[in-house]
Amino acid sequence: MHLKHHAIAALTLLATVFAHPAFADTWTVDRDKSSLSFEVVQGEGTVSGSFSSWDAVIDFDPAAPEQAKIKATIDTASAATGSAQFDGMLPGPDFFDAPGFPQAVFESDKVTALGGDAYRAEGTLTIRDISQPVTLDFTLTITGDTAVADGTATVSRTAHKVGASVATDTLADAVKVKLDLKATR
């Protein structure tokens, strides 16, 4: 009788282990060696800036990218361009409204290998409590326990009501976001 219970317990354990996907590597972002920047066309020029405070939880195994989970959290008040005029507007109510919406969040829904060291993360970006789909194309190089990723995404500022009162012929709708990331496992 005891042997039967042990066999059932062992089979249950094996079924549980094999029913769940393999655990991906968990990566820790080196924030001193990583950056999250943006640029948007304004008139005939370009406004460039970055977020100084952000982090990400990354569970990723290049052998099984379809199992990846990526969640990035960005402190909206940390957006800066180096221009006093823009830096004063960005955390304000017409742009990020940082007091009301202190964080923007990206969560991946699907990561796909594109060949070589190229990948695509499709997910949801939430800014000002407005969630929109976004695609992040990135390259990834892993050497030992260190990963280096470079990626870009294009985000619609008007879909998130960022700078909603500013016409798109004054400040373009498309904001290019650039990620330069170094992480360790």
Sequence and secondary structure as in RCSB ss.txt:
>XXXX:A:sequence
MHLKHHAIAALTLLATVFAHPAFADTWTVDRDKSSLSFEVVQGEGTVSGSFSSWDAVIDFDPAAPEQAKIKATID
TASAATGSAQFDGMLPGPDFFDAPGFPQAVFESDKVTALGGDAYRAEGTLTIRDISQPVTLDFTLTITGDTAVAD
GTATVSRTAHKVGASVATDTLADAVKVKLDLKATR
>XXXX:A:secstr
 HHHHHHHHHHHHHHHHHHS     EEEE GGG EEEEEEEETTEEEEEEESSEEEEEE  TT GGG EEEEEEE
GGGEE S HHHHHHTTSTTTT TTT  EEEEEEEEEEEEETTEEEEEEEEEETTEEEEEEEEEEEEEETTEEEEE
EEEEEETTTTTTTTTS TTTEEEEEEEEEEEEEE 
